[in-house]
Amino acid sequence: MKKALYRKRICAEKEKLTPEKVFHTPQYRDLLTSIGREITGGELTTLRLYDDENSGIAGWNRGKTVAVNLGNQITSSFLTLELKSDSLIGILGHECGHYRYTDSALRKRYAEHMLNGSWYPKEPVPENAQEKEALDAMNVYFERKDKAILSIFLQTASYLSNLLNDMYIEEKMCALFPGSIRRGILMNRDRNVEWLPTLREMLETEKDKISILMNLCAQYALSSRVNAWDGADYELIDTLKLLMPVIDEAGKAADDMERYLATNHILLMIWKYFAEIIEEIEKNSTENEEQQPEQEEREGQKENPEESEKEESEEEKQGNTGAQTEQNENKTGKDDTEQGTETEDKMEANGKEQEAEDRENGRAAELQKFLQQLCENLPKCVRESGGFEDKQNECGIPASETEASSDNALQKILYEMAKETLDEKIQKEIFEHLQKELMEIPFEEGHDLVQKKLCRKTEISDFLKLQTEKYEEQLKQVKKRLRLKLLPILKNQKERTEHKLFLGRRVDLRNIAAPSGAVFKKQQPGKKLDICVAVLVDNSFSMCGERMDYAILAALCLYDFCMESEIPVLVCGHHTDGYRHENLKDETVYLHCCADFETDEKDRFRIAGMQPYGSNRDGTALWYAGSRLLERPEKQKLLFVISDGAPNANQYGGTGAKRDLQKIRKKLLQQGVFFQAAAIGSDKEAIQEIYEESFLDITDLEQLPALLTKKLLRFIRR
């Protein structure tokens, strides 16, 4: 296949690659791992990649462990693999930024102090009377250690501190790593801003003002603007304007303490919205408390409609015996009165306690309900993320080389995946084409009856690669001699210049002072190599051991030479199933197509992987290889036969086989196919008898360069 067409098909396959295929590969994991390790100074120990499209979390960090959700909504929203990859690298950079700059121990202390009713790192300083009033009001809940209210404060404060922290670490990471990490962070940030609702949309959904304000803060922190052009609540916008300087200053502060102090200050500035929510919660809990007894009474009546009737019937029964019990009642009346008073006091006290408990439970339920709604309404683009227990200072880590070259790395991954897919398709196409050609070949009488099976390895194992390396050392010297002897000859066949001519149009300045007057030169056109070669290797069992090694070495030598000389070459091994069948139609001839004229990077592995098995029906294989050569457009066609002796198959051997081969050879020679039989082993006389002057003894592999040079020159110079 031509290189231009191959590249075009590679591009087509790249377009078909999906995120599922690319991002789950070990190669892509290695890329992200190398980036993560470089930007954390080699401290990253574990990178977890998972795929959860239903999760709103894009990634998280737990110390030296970073996780990235490959199926997160942000990444999935981008259209191309390149953009999706940048998004994932941006998420990785964000989480590694938390590793470098986030102090999780400080965040933990902040939360513990607030729930215990104290400000951390210290109480905010009011800047005006309104903030002083807010501080006094909030301190009431701090002093009470009202965990329900404090939980609302903490939820809002946690979101604000995370938002301010994200601002800081993203700006730092973008400055340190201006390549794919910066692109990914900014891409993800812009997409998050796009998804945030407008002010009008939030007002129409009747969200609480705290969550609306946090959404506005997120928009401003991520993009320095808010989508409020269609809004109607100017009070919230005015509040945001007051918060903007605090957000800007805190987002740039290098010290985490400054961000927590800024968070505390913002809580004072938005106290009025907390007050509205607390008032509403208290009101709802009171209304529910008042409605509950009436509801219980109604439910009780509904559930026990016959209870009063039962009570009346009991009174009637007791009335019949009233006279009998009157005396006993008088005796115990005094004691019953005293006990009744004590019981009433206890019931009253228990009732008050139960009332207070019910009131508190109702209030807690309302607060919990609001807290849950607040968590749901807060923007999902800011999430709590981990970090080291001890604050990581800037360690002067240089920009990652892997991160800077991540574009090339991704393209390499895509290219290799597309290439692998394309190669599989090509191999399938080649096999189907070869199979079709085999079926269309009209075989000679006798050979037309046996079954033919085409074989071609597509999967190259590690063992086969090691097997190929075994022959490389021996081939070095042989190929070196071939280059020294044959390549100069081939070079001379190309365009050349003749010097010292007496006549011509072009003067040769180098010979201008020649006394003979031969001062002209002429450019001679080169002679195009118009040759194709087929190598047929006997793979029968008699070739086992050293003979097979020699045959493989000779085939590899011929193949490499043809590749360097740009000569189309076919290498094919052959054998039968090795069984003695009564009928020829039951016998199978296996044709192992190792190389098929078009260059394939797996050819050498397939040649080195040839193994001996069964018997050999040379006539079938010879006609197949000869027919394949006749299909080629080259004028000169050369067929190398590598074997250790005469054929031996089912109903095929001895004189009959010899005559069959001579007959096939003659027919092919008449059609322009020239033979070269390379013999290995003690039965080379039998081969020489069959192929006559085309016989070549390659038992001594060191002599192969000289022998091949002599034989090939005949065809090159034709």
C-alpha positions in Angstrom: 0.0 0.0 0.0 1.3 3.5 -0.9 2.3 5.7 2.0 -0.1 8.5 1.0 -3.0 6.1 1.0 -1.9 4.5 4.2 -1.7 7.9 6.0 -5.2 8.7 4.7 -6.6 5.5 6.0 -4.8 6.1 9.4 -6.6 9.5 9.6 -9.9 7.9 8.8 -9.4 5.3 11.6 -8.4 8.1 14.1 -11.8 9.8 13.4 -13.5 6.5 14.5 -11.8 6.2 17.9 -14.1 6.7 20.9 -13.2 8.0 24.4 -14.0 4.5 25.8 -11.3 3.0 23.5 -8.7 5.7 24.1 -9.0 6.8 27.8 -9.2 3.2 29.2 -5.9 2.1 27.5 -2.7 1.5 29.5 -1.0 4.0 27.3 -3.3 6.9 28.3 -3.1 5.9 31.9 0.7 6.1 31.7 0.5 9.5 30.1 -1.7 10.9 32.9 0.4 9.2 35.5 3.6 10.7 34.1 2.1 14.2 34.1 0.8 13.8 37.6 4.1 12.6 38.9 6.0 15.4 37.3 3.8 18.2 38.6 3.8 16.8 42.1 7.6 16.4 42.1 7.4 12.6 41.9 5.2 12.4 45.0 2.1 11.0 43.3 1.8 7.3 44.2 -1.6 6.3 42.9 -3.7 7.5 40.0 -7.2 6.1 39.9 -9.2 6.3 36.7 -12.8 5.4 36.9 -15.9 6.0 34.7 -19.1 7.2 36.4 -21.2 9.3 34.2 -23.9 9.7 36.9 -21.5 11.2 39.4 -21.2 15.0 39.7 -17.6 14.6 40.8 -14.9 15.1 38.2 -12.1 14.1 40.4 -10.7 14.0 44.0 -7.5 14.0 45.9 -6.5 12.2 49.1 -2.9 13.0 49.8 -0.7 11.1 47.3 -3.7 9.5 45.7 -5.5 11.3 42.9 -8.7 10.1 41.1 -10.1 11.3 37.8 -13.6 10.5 36.6 -13.3 9.7 32.9 -17.0 9.8 32.4 -17.6 13.2 34.2 -20.2 15.5 32.6 -17.7 18.3 31.9 -15.3 16.2 29.8 -18.2 14.4 28.1 -19.6 17.7 26.9 -16.6 18.4 24.6 -16.8 17.1 21.1 -13.3 15.9 20.1 -10.9 13.5 21.7 -8.3 16.2 21.9 -10.6 18.5 23.8 -11.7 15.7 26.1 -8.1 14.8 26.8 -7.3 18.5 27.7 -10.3 18.5 30.0 -9.1 15.3 31.8 -5.6 16.8 32.1 -7.1 20.0 33.5 -9.0 18.0 36.2 -5.7 16.1 37.0 -3.9 19.4 37.2 -6.6 20.8 39.5 -6.4 17.8 41.9 -2.6 17.9 41.9 -2.9 21.6 42.7 -4.8 20.6 45.8 -1.9 18.3 46.7 0.6 21.1 46.4 -1.4 24.0 48.0 -4.3 22.7 50.0 -3.9 22.2 53.8 -6.6 19.7 54.7 -5.6 19.8 58.4 -6.4 23.5 58.5 -9.8 22.9 56.9 -10.6 20.2 59.4 -9.7 22.5 62.3 -11.9 25.3 60.9 -14.9 22.9 60.7 -14.3 21.6 64.2 -14.1 25.0 65.8 -17.3 26.3 64.1 -19.3 23.3 65.2 -18.0 23.7 68.7 -19.2 27.3 68.7 -16.0 29.3 68.1 -14.5 31.3 65.2 -11.3 30.1 63.5 -8.6 31.2 63.1 -10.1 34.2 64.9 -13.3 36.2 65.2 -13.9 38.5 62.2 -13.5 42.2 62.7 -16.6 44.2 61.8 -15.9 47.2 59.4 -19.2 49.0 60.1 -22.2 49.0 62.4 -24.2 46.6 60.2 -21.4 44.0 60.4 -21.1 44.7 64.2 -24.8 43.9 64.6 -24.3 40.8 62.5 -21.4 39.6 64.6 -23.4 40.0 67.8 -26.4 38.1 66.3 -24.2 35.2 65.1 -22.3 35.0 68.3 -25.6 34.2 70.1 -25.7 30.9 68.1 -22.0 30.3 68.7 -22.5 30.8 72.5 -25.5 28.4 72.5 -23.5 25.9 70.4 -26.6 25.6 68.3 -25.3 22.8 66.0 -28.3 23.0 63.6 -27.7 26.7 62.9 -24.0 26.3 63.0 -24.2 23.6 60.4 -25.8 26.1 58.0 -23.0 28.6 58.7 -20.4 25.8 58.2 -22.0 24.6 54.9 -21.8 28.1 53.5 -18.4 28.7 54.8 -17.0 25.5 53.5 -18.3 26.3 50.0 -16.8 29.8 50.2 -13.4 28.6 51.4 -13.3 25.9 48.7 -14.2 28.4 46.1 -11.5 30.8 47.2 -9.0 27.9 47.4 -9.9 26.8 43.9 -9.3 30.3 42.6 -5.8 30.3 44.1 -4.6 26.9 43.1 -5.9 27.2 39.5 -4.2 30.5 39.0 -1.0 29.0 40.3 -1.2 25.9 38.2 -2.0 27.8 35.1 1.0 30.0 35.7 3.4 27.1 36.3 2.1 24.8 33.6 1.0 26.9 30.5 0.4 23.8 28.3 -2.4 21.3 28.3 -3.0 21.8 32.1 -3.7 25.5 31.7 -5.9 24.8 28.6 -7.8 22.1 30.4 -8.4 24.1 33.6 -9.6 27.2 31.6 -11.8 25.0 29.4 -13.4 23.3 32.3 -13.9 26.6 34.1 -15.6 28.2 31.1 -17.9 25.1 30.7 -18.9 25.3 34.4 -19.7 29.0 34.0 -21.9 28.2 31.0 -23.9 25.7 33.0 -24.5 28.0 35.9 -28.1 29.3 35.9 -28.9 33.0 35.3 -30.2 35.1 38.1 -33.7 35.1 36.7 -33.7 31.4 36.4 -32.7 31.0 40.0 -35.3 33.5 41.2 -38.0 31.7 39.2 -37.2 28.4 40.9 -37.6 30.0 44.3 -34.2 29.0 45.6 -33.1 30.5 48.9 -31.0 33.6 48.7 -27.9 32.0 50.2 -27.6 29.5 47.4 -28.4 32.1 44.8 -25.7 34.3 46.2 -23.2 31.4 46.2 -24.0 30.8 42.6 -23.3 34.4 41.8 -20.1 34.2 43.8 -19.0 31.1 41.8 -19.7 32.9 38.5 -17.7 35.9 39.5 -14.8 33.8 40.9 -14.5 31.6 37.8 -15.1 34.3 35.1 -14.9 37.7 36.8 -18.4 38.4 35.6 -22.0 37.3 36.4 -24.9 36.3 34.2 -27.4 38.7 35.7 -28.4 40.8 32.7 -31.9 39.5 32.8 -32.2 39.6 36.6 -34.6 41.6 38.7 -33.2 41.3 42.3 -30.8 44.2 42.5 -30.3 43.6 46.2 -28.4 40.4 45.6 -26.3 42.1 42.9 -25.5 45.0 45.3 -24.5 42.4 47.9 -22.2 40.7 45.4 -20.6 44.0 44.5 -19.7 44.4 48.2 -18.2 40.8 48.2 -16.1 41.2 45.0 -13.1 43.0 46.6 -13.0 40.4 49.4 -13.1 37.6 46.9 -10.5 39.1 44.6 -8.0 39.7 47.5 -8.6 36.2 49.1 -8.2 34.5 45.7 -4.7 35.9 45.4 -3.5 35.4 49.0 -0.7 32.9 49.3 -1.6 32.1 52.9 -4.6 29.8 53.5 -5.3 31.6 56.8 -6.2 34.7 54.8 -8.8 32.8 52.9 -10.5 31.5 56.0 -10.4 35.0 57.5 -12.0 36.3 54.3 -14.6 33.5 54.6 -15.5 34.6 58.1 -15.8 38.2 56.9 -18.2 37.2 54.1 -20.4 35.4 56.6 -20.9 38.7 58.4 -21.6 40.5 55.2 -24.4 38.1 54.2 -25.9 37.7 57.8 -29.2 39.2 56.8 -29.9 36.3 54.5 -29.1 33.9 57.3 -31.4 35.8 59.5 -34.3 35.5 57.0 -33.8 31.8 56.7 -33.6 31.2 60.5 -36.7 33.3 61.0 -38.6 31.3 58.3 -37.4 28.0 59.8 -38.5 29.1 63.3 -41.9 30.2 62.0 -42.4 26.9 60.1 -41.5 24.8 63.1 -43.9 26.8 65.3 -46.8 26.4 62.9 -46.1 22.7 62.6 -46.1 22.4 66.4 -49.5 24.1 66.6 -51.0 22.0 63.9 -49.7 18.8 65.3 -52.1 18.4 68.3 -55.2 19.1 66.2 -54.0 16.7 63.6 -53.4 14.0 66.2 -56.8 14.6 67.6 -58.4 14.3 64.2 -56.4 11.2 63.4 -57.3 9.7 66.8 -61.0 10.2 66.2 -60.7 8.8 62.8 -58.9 5.8 63.9 -61.1 5.0 67.0 -64.7 6.0 66.3 -66.2 3.3 68.6 -64.1 4.3 71.7 -66.7 6.6 73.2 -69.4 4.0 72.8 -67.3 1.5 74.7 -66.7 4.0 77.5 -70.5 4.5 77.9 -71.2 0.9 78.0 -68.6 0.4 80.7 -70.2 3.2 82.8 -73.6 1.5 82.5 -72.2 -1.7 83.8 -70.6 0.0 86.7 -73.8 1.8 87.5 -75.6 -1.5 88.3 -73.0 -2.2 91.1 -72.6 1.3 92.4 -74.3 0.7 95.7 -71.9 -2.2 96.5 -68.8 -0.1 95.8 -69.8 3.2 97.5 -68.4 2.2 100.9 -65.1 1.2 99.4 -64.8 4.5 97.5 -65.3 6.5 100.7 -62.5 4.6 102.4 -60.0 5.2 99.7 -61.1 8.7 98.6 -58.6 10.6 100.6 -55.6 8.5 99.3 -56.9 8.8 95.7 -57.0 12.6 96.0 -53.4 12.9 97.2 -52.2 10.5 94.5 -54.1 12.3 91.8 -52.5 15.6 92.7 -49.0 14.1 92.4 -49.9 12.4 89.1 -51.3 15.6 87.7 -48.0 17.5 88.6 -45.9 14.8 87.0 -48.0 14.8 83.8 -47.8 18.5 83.6 -44.0 18.5 83.9 -43.7 15.6 81.4 -46.0 17.5 79.1 -43.8 20.6 79.2 -40.7 18.5 78.6 -42.3 16.7 75.7 -43.5 20.0 74.3 -40.0 21.4 74.4 -38.6 18.2 72.9 -41.2 18.2 70.1 -40.5 21.9 69.4 -36.7 21.2 69.2 -37.3 18.2 67.0 -39.5 20.2 64.7 -36.9 22.9 64.5 -34.1 20.5 63.8 -36.1 18.8 61.1 -36.8 22.1 59.4 -33.1 23.1 59.6 -32.0 19.7 58.3 -34.5 20.1 55.4 -33.0 23.5 54.6 -29.5 22.2 54.9 -30.2 19.4 52.4 -31.8 21.9 50.0 -28.8 24.2 50.4 -26.4 21.4 49.5 -28.4 20.6 46.4 -28.7 24.2 45.3 -25.0 25.1 45.7 -23.1 25.1 42.4 -21.5 21.7 41.7 -18.4 23.1 40.0 -16.9 23.7 43.5 -16.3 20.5 45.5 -14.4 19.8 48.6 -11.1 18.2 47.7 -8.3 16.7 49.7 -4.8 17.6 50.3 -1.8 16.9 52.5 -2.2 17.1 56.2 0.8 19.5 56.3 0.8 22.6 54.0 2.8 22.1 50.9 4.9 25.1 50.1 6.0 26.0 46.6 8.9 23.7 45.8 10.0 25.3 42.6 9.1 22.3 40.4 9.8 23.2 36.8 7.1 23.0 34.2 6.5 19.3 33.2 8.1 18.3 30.0 5.5 15.5 29.6 2.7 18.0 30.2 4.2 20.4 27.6 4.4 17.6 25.1 1.1 16.0 26.0 -0.4 17.0 22.6 2.2 15.0 20.8 1.9 12.1 23.3 -1.9 12.0 22.7 -1.5 12.1 19.0 1.0 9.3 19.2 -1.5 7.2 21.2 -4.2 7.9 18.7 -1.9 7.1 15.8 -0.8 3.8 17.3 -4.4 2.8 18.1 -5.5 3.8 14.6 -2.6 2.0 13.1 -3.3 -1.1 15.1 -6.9 -1.1 14.0 -6.0 -0.3 10.4 -3.3 -3.0 10.3 -5.9 -5.6 11.5 -8.2 -4.5 8.7 -5.4 -4.6 6.2 -4.3 -8.0 7.3 -7.9 -9.2 6.9 -8.1 -7.6 3.5 -4.8 -9.2 2.5 -5.9 -12.6 3.7 -9.2 -12.4 1.9 -7.4 -11.2 -1.3 -4.9 -14.1 -1.0 -7.7 -16.6 -0.4 -9.5 -15.3 -3.5 -6.4 -15.6 -5.6 -5.7 -19.1 -4.4 -9.2 -20.2 -5.4 -8.8 -18.6 -8.8 -5.5 -20.4 -9.6 -6.1 -23.3 -12.1 -3.9 -26.1 -10.6 -2.3 -28.9 -12.7 -4.0 -32.3 -12.9 -3.6 -34.2 -9.6 -2.9 -31.0 -7.6 -6.4 -29.8 -8.3 -7.8 -32.6 -6.2 -6.0 -31.8 -2.9 -7.3 -29.2 -0.5 -5.4 -26.0 -0.2 -5.4 -23.9 3.0 -3.9 -20.4 3.1 -2.2 -19.4 6.5 -1.0 -16.0 7.6 -0.1 -15.0 11.1 -1.6 -11.7 12.2 -0.7 -11.8 15.9 3.0 -11.7 16.7 3.8 -13.1 20.1 6.7 -12.0 22.3 8.2 -15.5 21.8 8.2 -15.0 18.1 10.0 -11.7 18.5 12.7 -13.4 20.6 12.9 -16.1 17.9 13.6 -13.5 15.3 16.3 -11.9 17.4 18.1 -15.3 17.4 18.8 -15.0 13.7 19.9 -11.3 13.7 23.5 -11.9 14.7 24.1 -14.5 12.0 22.4 -12.3 9.4 24.6 -9.2 10.1 27.7 -10.6 8.3 25.7 -12.1 5.4 23.8 -8.9 4.8 27.0 -6.9 5.0 28.6 -8.9 2.3 25.5 -8.7 0.1 25.6 -4.9 0.5 29.3 -4.8 -0.5 28.8 -6.9 -3.6 25.3 -6.3 -4.9 24.4 -2.7 -3.9 27.2 -1.1 -5.9 26.0 -3.0 -8.9 22.5 -1.9 -8.4 23.7 1.7 -7.9 25.4 1.6 -11.3 22.1 0.6 -12.9 20.7 4.0 -11.9 21.3 7.4 -13.7 25.0 8.1 -14.2 27.3 10.6 -15.9 29.9 9.7 -18.6 33.0 11.9 -18.7 35.9 12.5 -21.1 33.8 12.5 -24.3 35.1 14.1 -27.5 31.6 15.2 -28.6 28.7 16.6 -26.8 26.8 19.7 -25.6 27.9 19.9 -22.0 31.5 20.9 -21.2 33.2 19.0 -18.4 35.2 21.7 -16.6 37.2 19.2 -14.7 38.8 18.0 -17.9 39.0 21.4 -19.7 42.8 21.2 -19.7 43.0 17.7 -21.0 45.4 17.6 -24.0 43.3 14.9 -25.7 40.4 17.3 -26.1 38.0 15.0 -24.4 36.2 17.8 -22.5 32.6 16.8 -22.8 30.2 14.9 -20.5 26.8 13.2 -21.0 24.1 12.1 -18.6 23.1 8.5 -19.1 19.6 7.5 -18.0 19.4 4.8 -15.4 18.1 1.3 -15.9 15.0 0.5 -13.9 15.0 -2.7 -11.9 12.1 -4.7 -13.3 12.3 -7.8 -11.2 10.0 -9.6 -8.7 11.1 -12.5 -6.5 9.3 -15.4 -4.9 10.9 -17.5 -2.2 9.4 -21.0 -1.6 10.5 -22.8 1.6 10.0 -26.4 2.4 8.3 -26.7 5.8 8.1 -30.5 6.0 9.2 -32.4 9.0 12.4 -33.5 7.4 13.5 -29.9 7.6 13.6 -29.9 11.4 16.6 -28.7 13.4 19.6 -27.1 11.7 18.1 -27.4 8.2 15.1 -25.3 9.2 17.4 -22.7 10.7 19.4 -22.5 7.5 16.3 -22.2 5.4 15.0 -19.4 7.6 18.3 -17.6 7.5 18.4 -17.9 3.7 14.8 -16.7 3.3 15.5 -13.7 5.7 18.6 -12.8 3.7 16.8 -12.8 0.4 13.9 -10.9 1.9 16.1 -8.2 3.4 18.1 -7.8 0.2 14.9 -7.4 -1.8 13.6 -4.8 0.7 16.8 -2.7 0.4 16.8 -3.0 -3.4 13.1 -2.2 -3.6 12.3 -5.5 -5.3 8.8 -6.9 -4.7 9.2 -10.2 -2.9 7.0 -13.1 -1.8 8.0 -15.6 0.9 5.9 -18.7 1.3 6.3 -21.9 3.4 4.5 -25.1 2.5 3.7 -28.6 3.9 0.9 -31.1 4.0 -1.1 -32.4 6.9 1.2 -35.4 7.1 -1.5 -38.1 7.1 -1.8 -41.0 4.7 -5.1 -40.6 3.0 -6.8 -43.0 0.7 -8.1 -40.2 -1.5 -6.2 -37.2 -2.7 -9.2 -35.0 -1.9 -8.7 -35.7 1.8 -5.2 -34.3 1.8 -4.5 -30.7 2.7 -1.6 -28.6 1.5 -0.9 -25.7 3.8 0.5 -22.5 2.2 2.1 -20.1 4.8 2.2 -16.7 3.2 4.9 -14.9 5.3 5.5 -12.0 2.9 3.3 -11.0 -0.1 5.0 -8.5 -2.3 3.7 -5.5 -0.4 5.9 -4.5 2.6 4.6 -5.5 6.0 6.4 -4.9 9.3 5.4 -8.4 10.5 6.9 -10.2 7.5 10.3 -10.9 9.2 8.5 -12.3 12.3 6.4 -14.6 10.1 9.5 -15.8 8.2 11.4 -16.5 11.4 8.4 -18.3 12.8 8.3 -21.0 10.2 8.2 -24.5 11.7 8.5 -28.0 10.2 5.4 -30.2 10.0 4.0 -33.0 7.9 5.1 -33.9 4.4 5.7 -31.8 1.2 3.8 -31.8 -2.0 6.2 -29.5 -3.9 4.2 -29.5 -7.2 1.2 -27.8 -5.6 3.3 -25.1 -3.8 5.5 -24.6 -6.9 2.5 -24.0 -9.2 1.0 -21.6 -6.6 4.2 -19.5 -6.3 4.8 -19.5 -10.0 1.2 -18.4 -10.7 1.6 -15.5 -8.2 4.7 -14.4 -10.0 2.9 -14.5 -13.4 0.3 -12.1 -12.0 3.0 -9.5 -11.4 3.7 -6.7 -14.0 7.5 -7.0 -13.7 9.2 -8.5 -16.7 11.8 -10.5 -14.9 10.4 -13.1 -12.5 12.7 -15.2 -10.3 11.5 -18.1 -8.1 13.8 -19.4 -5.3 13.1 -22.9 -4.0 14.6 -23.8 -0.6 14.4 -27.5 0.3 16.4 -30.4 1.7 15.4 -33.1 -0.9 12.8 -34.7 -3.1 9.1 -34.4 -2.3 7.3 -37.0 -0.2 3.5 -36.8 0.2 0.5 -39.0 -0.1 0.7 -40.7 -3.5 3.4 -38.2 -4.4 7.0 -39.2 -4.4 9.9 -40.9 -6.2 10.0 -40.8 -10.0 6.4 -39.6 -10.4 7.0 -36.6 -8.2 10.2 -35.8 -10.0 8.5 -35.9 -13.4 5.7 -33.7 -12.1 8.1 -31.1 -10.9 10.0 -31.1 -14.1 6.8 -30.7 -16.0 5.6 -27.7 -13.9 9.1 -26.1 -14.1 9.1 -26.3 -17.9 5.7 -24.7 -18.1 6.6 -21.9 -15.9 9.9 -21.3 -17.7 8.0 -21.0 -21.0 6.0 -18.2 -19.4 9.0 -16.3 -18.2 9.5 -17.6 -14.6 13.2 -18.4 -13.9 14.2 -20.9 -11.1 16.8 -21.1 -8.5 16.7 -24.2 -6.3 18.7 -23.7 -3.1 19.5 -27.1 -1.6 20.2 -27.9 2.1 21.4 -31.3 3.4 22.4 -34.6 2.1 19.6 -35.0 -0.5 20.7 -32.0 -2.6 21.6 -34.4 -5.5 17.9 -35.1 -5.9 17.1 -31.4 -6.1 20.0 -30.9 -8.6 18.5 -33.6 -10.7 15.1 -31.9 -10.8 16.2 -28.3 -11.3 19.4 -29.0 -13.3 21.4 -25.8 -14.0 19.3 -23.8 -11.6 20.7 -25.7 -8.6 22.4 -23.8 -5.8 24.0 -25.3 -2.7 23.6 -23.1 0.3 24.6 -25.6 3.0 27.5 -23.2 3.8 25.6 -20.0 4.6 28.8 -17.9 4.4 29.0 -18.6 0.7 25.4 -17.3 0.2 26.4 -13.7 -0.7 28.8 -14.8 -3.4 26.4 -17.3 -4.8 23.4 -14.9 -4.8 25.5 -12.2 -6.4 26.5 -14.4 -9.2 22.9 -15.6 -9.9 21.1 -12.3 -9.4 23.5 -10.4 -11.7 22.1 -12.5 -14.6 18.6 -11.1 -14.0 19.6 -7.6 -13.0 21.6 -7.0 -16.2 19.1 -8.5 -18.6 
